[in-house]
Amino acid sequence: MVNRITGFSNVFDIDEIVSKLMKKTEQAPLDTMTRQKQTLEWQRDSYREVNSKIKELDDLINSLNLTRPSTYGAKKVTSSNESAVTATGSTNATSGSIHVTQLATQLPSSNPLVHLDLHQQTERLRLK
């Protein structure tokens, strides 16, 4: 049974108005879900972009060997006269400067210390 309001039927098409309202009511949840889906897709795309940038940064760090302790810890060593003194630096070397004021000289062969009898000295220094 169809209820009609008399007097309005010739001005308004009640069936069409009700049909449009029902369609809008039924469409509203779908529209809400469509908006939510779009928002989630934008979030997903943003997360993918961030992950891509993080991967690029990780690759760059790995290519620069920044994760190796030796990259940060190695000491630089210089010598003003490489033919006289050479040195190398390591990760556990302490920082500092060494100034050599005089080089060692060889003892002359006439020095009595050069002609020690090693056997005799070994006997004297024998450890017990």
Secondary structure as the mmCIF struct_conf table of DSSP 4:
data_model
#
loop_
_struct_conf.conf_type_id
_struct_conf.id
_struct_conf.beg_label_comp_id
_struct_conf.beg_label_asym_id
_struct_conf.beg_label_seq_id
_struct_conf.end_label_comp_id
_struct_conf.end_label_asym_id
_struct_conf.end_label_seq_id
TURN_TY1_P TURN_TY1_P1 THR A 6 VAL A 11
BEND BEND1 PHE A 12 PHE A 12
HELX_RH_AL_P HELX_RH_AL_P1 ILE A 14 SER A 63
TURN_TY1_P TURN_TY1_P2 LEU A 64 THR A 67
BEND BEND2 ARG A 68 ARG A 68
HELX_RH_AL_P HELX_RH_AL_P2 PRO A 69 GLY A 73
HELX_LH_PP_P HELX_LH_PP_P1 ALA A 74 LYS A 76
BEND BEND3 SER A 80 SER A 80
TURN_TY1_P TURN_TY1_P3 GLU A 82 ALA A 84
TURN_TY1_P TURN_TY1_P4 THR A 91 ASN A 92
HELX_LH_PP_P HELX_LH_PP_P2 ALA A 93 SER A 95
HELX_LH_PP_P HELX_LH_PP_P3 GLN A 106 PRO A 108
TURN_TY1_P TURN_TY1_P5 SER A 109 SER A 110
BEND BEND4 ASN A 111 ASN A 111
HELX_RH_3T_P HELX_RH_3T_P1 PRO A 112 HIS A 115
HELX_RH_AL_P HELX_RH_AL_P3 LEU A 118 ARG A 124
TURN_TY1_P TURN_TY1_P6 LEU A 125 LEU A 125
#
